[in-house]
Amino acid sequence: MDLSDSTPAIAPRTAAGAPLTGGIDHAALENDGPRAFGDPIGTPAPDETVLWKGRPDRSLLAVGAFHIRSFGLYMAALVIIALAMGNTNAALVAGGLGLALIALLSLLAWASARTTLYILTDARLIMRIGMAIETRINIPLKQIKAAHLRPRAGGHGDIAFELEGERLLGTLLLWPHVRPGHYAHPQPMLRAVPEAAGLAHLIAEARARHGAIERSLIGIKEAPASTPHKTVPVRVVPAPRRAEANRGEPGLEGAPA
């Protein structure tokens, strides 16, 4: 489906599904997931408008980031092979280990989703992440040069960002909120977020306020049903460097809480 200018605007929604009608109260951010306790890296400034907040879907995060389905199939294959060879004890051991592994990965996915909060403002993208050590990531919208949307089930999707600038975020700092396979230049990624196509539109509009963009940024093409995991590029032309008002985000930042 081609989303053009004639298509009615997709109303951006929060993780809970309520339509946005003028931004989100800043105070509400401290009651939804990990807190920032006033840290400027993880807290929107008073003059910033909070456009969206959300968190990953736990089940999709377990499949996409923790590969619970792949590991489950692998352990099931070991059980079948052991039974085919007549080794019941090995099958029982493989089955027990498989169940333990699935339980562990499910627990990690639950903990990761519970300790994650994505916040989009009119100036930047904030990621409050970290299961063991809470980390706050600050990504100014003006540093996003391209984004990539990968649709998932139920309207959810992953949105990865290519960034310009000299400061790079490490894969270990971002994981699992990072695009796989891009280790030299890690790309922060919003994992399994709801209404991903609408959120991509919202990000496009917010980014457009900071510089010229290609028209294709608004024209997102959803992946065909036969290729549900295809990555759809959303291109941005970087704005010329110029002096801008500093609202507490001089560059790409990430720091443990």
Secondary structure as GFF3:
##gff-version 3
##sequence-region A 1 257
A	DSSP	alpha_helix	26	29	.	.	.	ID=ss1
A	DSSP	beta_strand	50	54	.	.	.	ID=ss2
A	DSSP	alpha_helix	58	64	.	.	.	ID=ss3
A	DSSP	alpha_helix	68	84	.	.	.	ID=ss4
A	DSSP	alpha_helix	88	114	.	.	.	ID=ss5
A	DSSP	beta_strand	117	121	.	.	.	ID=ss6
A	DSSP	beta_strand	124	129	.	.	.	ID=ss7
A	DSSP	beta_strand	135	140	.	.	.	ID=ss8
A	DSSP	three_ten_helix	141	143	.	.	.	ID=ss9
A	DSSP	beta_strand	144	151	.	.	.	ID=ss10
A	DSSP	three_ten_helix	153	155	.	.	.	ID=ss11
A	DSSP	beta_strand	157	163	.	.	.	ID=ss12
A	DSSP	alpha_helix	171	174	.	.	.	ID=ss13
A	DSSP	beta_strand	189	193	.	.	.	ID=ss14
A	DSSP	alpha_helix	196	208	.	.	.	ID=ss15
A	DSSP	three_ten_helix	215	217	.	.	.	ID=ss16
A	DSSP	beta_strand	232	235	.	.	.	ID=ss17
A	DSSP	beta_strand	253	256	.	.	.	ID=ss18
###
